[in-house]
Amino acid sequence: MADLDEDRRALAERFRLAHAVENSLTAQQARLFVRSIQNGWGVQALAWTQRQSIELFSDARRLLHAASIFEDTDGHDSDAAASCYRRAGELLEWLSRSRDEVTREIPSEILAAGAYQLAGLPAMATGILRRSKVGGAGGIIGAFLSCDLDSVLGRSAVFWQENAELTGREGSARLLNAAEESAEGSLPSTAEPDKEPDLDEDDFPREAPFSPIAWYVVVETVRTLGLLAEGLRRGEQDRTGIALEKLKALAEIATRWANDETWVMLRLVFAAAERFVRNSLYRRAAALVAETPAAGERLRRFAREQFGRGRGVLWASQIKGLERLTTGSAFALCTPTGSGKTMVANLALVKELLLKPTEPGAPGRLALYLVPSRALAGEVEAKLRAGCI
């Protein structure tokens, strides 16, 4: 098994070095990037064919598969995986900006957002989705990939109102039966990353309805994301565990029976869901109350407030800061603007003022928070009061 992992990683590394080196683009990638800018400016774009768009979409799909290999062999924080996710996100975003019809059922900007999220670039994921006008099930999936859990629940409520016939315990049975009937007597469409379909321009019509199996997968994904979003917001591990198992099963269905884009979507959603659960503030901050279980309710209120503000899933810099907070030693956190330093500072205040046990008769604790303006200090205080007091 070790030899097989080494071989898989070697193949993934070879592909990464050819297609996802930082600050370097292949000739085709550079042409696509320029074309996406030209389309945005409304000027005549470079000569281009649908075949080239399909080839670059296939490259993005292979990069996502390579990223999953790096995560299997190197761990969840693999730099090689992050570089593959980022380049896949860039390719998918440029295809979207160029208005190339490389997908039939899942908008390419949603796939781009998922890749950016897994690359550790949540702001880019949110930015591309804000520019898009995707509604319905696509909007729900996009909201989840940008970690906007309140939007997931709100959009899901609208979706079920518009598709009331799909609610209830047997809501998707008709869809599944239709999917099985449509697949009967035919081979399943391959979504395996090591097999390339023979595609022509006519294989990508501008408008195509959901196939029965893809619609079933999408509906069940929406159903599962609602459960997962609520479980994450409330820190309910039972709910999130059930939702992850369902997403994993849907991904396995898509691998055998759905088309490439549906497989890619499920792969991104499942990987993002695992990351959100793993980096949830409830889970990551639990170490702060390991010695004072009675303070756990205060921490839960703070975490719930942060999820309400869309900040309940921690970024890489915040996780590093939280790890240092649990050691009790002083440290300096130097990261770019907008990378999550305020959350770490707030957690430090919560830990020292509200979570640490106090000795009877000991003086109350004080915290000094230095900010460039009184308004910012007031904002921080208001957030802490709303979440913990």
Secondary structure, DSSP 8 states (H G I E B T S, - for coil): -HHHHHHHHHHHHHHHHHH--TT---HHHHHHHHHHHHHHHTS------HHHHHHHHHHHHHHHHHHHHHHHHH-TT-HHHHHHHHHHHHHHHHHHHTT----SSS-HHHHHHHHHHHTT-HHHHHHHHHH----HHHHHHHHHHTT-HHHHHHHHHHHHHHTGGG-STTTTHHHHHHHHHHHTTS------TT------GGGS-SS----HHHHHHHHHHHHHHHHHHHHHHHT-HHHHHHHHHHHHHHHHHHHHHS-HHHHHHHHHHHHHHHHHHHTBHHHHGGGGGSS-GGGHHHHHHHHHHHHHTT--B--HHHHHHHHHHHHT--------TTSSHHHHHHHHHHIIIIIS---TT----------S-HHHHHHHHHHHHHHH-
